[in-house]
Amino acid sequence: MSRRCEMCGKGVLTAASRSHSNIQTKKRRFPNLQNKVIDGKKMKVCTSCIKTLSKPPRRK
């Protein structure tokens, strides 16, 4: 199972969870991936890419 956006390549980030006594525990932050049909292909896309796709193209 790929946890990576198929458009921008955004993937899993690692971070440290700190307790009150400052003990470090590793944790993983996953992107918000959604299944979406784009141009007739089913893709796993992050929500920031979906938001960008819904915007009208910029004019020069």
Secondary structure, DSSP 8 states (H G I E B T S, - for coil): ---S-TTT----EEEEEE-TT--EEEEEE---EEEEEETTEEEEEEHHHHHHHHS-----
